[in-house]
Amino acid sequence: MIQEFVKASLAEDVGRGDLYALVEDAIDAKADVIAKCEGVLAGQVYADTLASLEGLEIVWGKKDGEHFKVGDVLCIIHGDSHTVLKTERTLLNMLLHASSIATLTNKYLSIIKPYGVKLLDTRKTRPQLRVFEKYATRVGGALNHRMGLDDSLMIKDTHLKTIKDLASYIKTARTKIPFTTKIEVEAETFSIAKIAFEAGADIVMCDNMTPTEVSEVVAYRDENFAHIALEASGNISLQTIESYAKTGVDAISSGALIHQASWIDISMKMQ
C-alpha cells in the first residue's frame, strides 16, 4: 500500500516527464533536507520507499518520532541529479505533511501524558490519505481510532435516531459482528451515556460534553460499570485537552490532530 501511494504521488508530479532532464546529461549529486523550524519528524518510511523505487540513497540525520530544531539536517540524498530533482517535491511534500501532523500530535500528547490518558485520532482525514495521515499521528505518539467502518461498531448520534431499543440492537449485533469486535456508543448527555452502559457497550464516548459533565459520567462508570472504557471527544483543542484529561477518562480523541496541523518548514538544498 505504501509503495502504491508513493508511486501515485510521484506520477502526479512528474506527469509525462521532467523537462529538466531533456536538456543536459545527469551528474552525480547530493542534497540536504534541512529543518527551518522545530518539529517531530515523520515520513521516513515513505521517503525510504521513494528512494528505493528511484535508486536513490538516503542517510538519515533524524528518524521517525525524533524532535528536530532549526538547522538540523534531517537527511542527505545521493543519486544522479535528474532523479534527485525529479523526486524533490514529492519527497518534501510527504515529509512536510507527515511531520506537521506528528508535530501537532506530539504537542497534544505532551499535555495529557502526566494523566495517563490515551490520545486518539479520528476518521476526519483527507480522502485517500487516511493510512498516511493516521501513520503520522502514530509517529507523533497517538493511537489510531477506527481505520474505517469495518473496524469496530460505533453507534453515533445519527445511528441512534434509527434504533428503537439500544440494548436489543447491541444484543443482536453481538450475533452478527466478529467475536473480537468492540461496540462503542456515542453519548451527548449523561442520560444517553447511562443507557449505553446498561445496554452493554464496550466503550462509551462522551461527545461534546463539558469537562464537568464528563466527570459525572466517569464517576457513574467507576461506581457501576468499571469494565467499560470511556472516551471524550468534541471541542478538544490544545487549550481544552488538559481539562478533559483531568476527568479520568481512558482516552481522548481529536480530529484536530490532522485537520488543524499547519505545515512546518523543511527545504532541500543541493550540496
ZILIN-V728458 format. One record per backbone hydrogen bond with DSSP energy under -0.5 kcal/mol. CO is the residue of the C=O (numbers start at 1). NH is the residue of the N-H. If there is no record, write none. Layout:
BEGIN
co = {CO;CO}
nh = {NH;NH}
END
This chain:
BEGIN
co = {1;2;3;4;5;6;7;8;9;10;11;14;17;18;19;20;20;27;29;30;31;32;32;33;33;34;35;39;41;42;43;44;45;46;47;48;49;50;51;51;57;58;59;63;66;68;69;72;72;74;74;75;76;77;78;79;80;81;82;83;84;87;88;89;90;91;92;93;94;95;96;97;98;99;99;100;101;102;103;104;105;106;107;108;108;109;112;112;113;118;119;120;123;126;129;130;131;132;133;134;135;136;137;138;143;148;150;152;153;153;154;155;156;157;159;160;162;165;166;167;168;169;170;172;173;173;178;182;183;183;184;185;187;189;190;191;192;193;194;195;196;196;197;202;203;204;204;205;205;206;206;210;211;212;213;214;215;216;217;218;219;220;221;225;229;230;230;231;232;233;235;237;240;240;241;242;244;244;245;250;251;252;253;254;255;255;256;258;264;265;267;269}
nh = {5;6;7;8;9;10;11;12;13;14;15;17;19;21;22;23;24;81;79;271;77;34;269;74;75;267;71;68;65;99;47;48;49;50;51;52;53;54;55;56;78;60;76;66;41;39;72;35;74;61;62;33;59;31;57;29;84;85;86;87;88;91;92;93;94;95;96;97;98;99;100;101;102;40;103;104;105;106;107;108;109;110;111;111;112;113;115;117;116;252;143;254;125;129;133;134;135;136;137;138;139;140;142;141;121;151;152;154;155;184;156;186;160;161;162;163;164;169;170;171;172;173;174;175;176;177;181;153;202;203;155;205;207;193;194;195;196;197;198;199;200;201;200;229;185;206;231;187;207;208;233;214;215;216;217;218;219;220;221;222;223;224;225;228;204;250;251;206;253;208;237;241;243;244;245;246;247;249;248;118;232;120;234;257;258;259;260;261;266;36;34;32}
END
